[in-house]
Amino acid sequence: MQNLVFVYGTLRQGQTHHHLLTNADFLGFHATLPIYNLYDLGAYPAVVEGHHTITGEVYGIDDDTLATLDQLEDVPVTYRRELIETPFGQAWMYLYQEASQLEVLISSGDWCQKV
């Protein structure tokens, strides 16, 4: 069974953890509905509920890759998974659990353009 995942930070092309998607199928780019906020935590981003669109990429992944991503994202402690609608079907998205610790908003919603 193939899962879909929407990635918006270090798993995107050219980013530090993209190698974890070596066996994944890149399906395309996607921008979410304006119901999230993206924050800069230094080495990685965090998404919580909010009022901005988040830019990212959608991949088709197998169960083993999903388990690896869950481990990377420390599910269910640091992040939790939620299904979102994309043009490619429903995809998992990782949402940060500790919204009270977030300070540096990336208002563009794009981790790769956070300058």
N, C-alpha and C positions, 0 to 999 in steps of 0.2 A: 504493500500500500504506500502510495506517495502522499507526503504531507507538503503543504505550502508554508513558507515562512517569509514574513516581511521583515527585512533588516534595515536599520537606520543609522548604525554607528560603526563600530570596529569590525563588523562582519561584511561591510560593503566593499566593493571593488577598490583595491589600492590601500585598504586599511589593515591594521595589525592582525586581525583574526580572520581575514578573508580566506586564508588557507584551509580553514575548517569546512569550507564549502567546495572543496576541490571536486567532490563527486556529485555536486548538486547541479541541477539544470537551471540556468538563468532564464527566467521567463520575461522579465522586463522591469521597467521603472514604475513607481506608483507614488502618488501623493494622497495622504489620508484626508478624510473629512476634517474640518477645523475644530476638532474636539480634544486636542492634546497640546501639551507643552513639552518642548525639548530643552533639557538642561545640560550644561557642560560640567562634568565631574572631574575634569583634568584628563585622565587617560582614556575615559570612555563617557558616553552620554547616558542620560536617563530620560524616559518619557513617562509622563503622568497625565491625568485628565486635565484639560485646559481649553484654550481657544485658538490654537494654531494648527496649521496643516503640517504634517511631517513628511519629508521626502525620503524615499528609500528604494529598495530593490526587492523583488519577489523571486524566490527560488523554490523549485521542487526538490524535496529532500526525502531520504529514506528514514526509517525508524531509528537506525543507529546514529545517523547524523543529528536527528532531533534530540536524542538522549545526550549526545556530546554537547549540543548547544544548551540544553537544560543545565548540564553540569557547569559550563562556562558562566552562565547567567545566574547560577546559584538558586535555581527554582526549588522550592517556593519561598526561600528566605529573602533574598535580595530582590529578585524579580518574580513576576508571575506571568503566565501566558494567557492571552485573550485572543479569540478569533475576531478578525476584521474582514470586511468585504473588500476585495480587490477585483480588477478586471479579469483576473486569472482564476478566481474562485476564492473561497474563504481561506485565509492564511493566518498562521499564528504570529502574534506580535508580543514582544516582551515589554511589560510595564513595570516600572520601578515601584517598590513598596514603601519607601520612606520619604514621602513628599516634603516633610517638614525640614529635611536637611538640604533642600535644593535652593541655590541662590543665583547662579549664573544662567539666565535664560538665553537661549539661542532663538531669537524671534523669527529668523528666516525659516526655522524648522528643518534646516539642512546641516547635518553634522560636518559634511565635507566642505561646506562653504561658511564655516563659523567665524571667519576672520573678524 
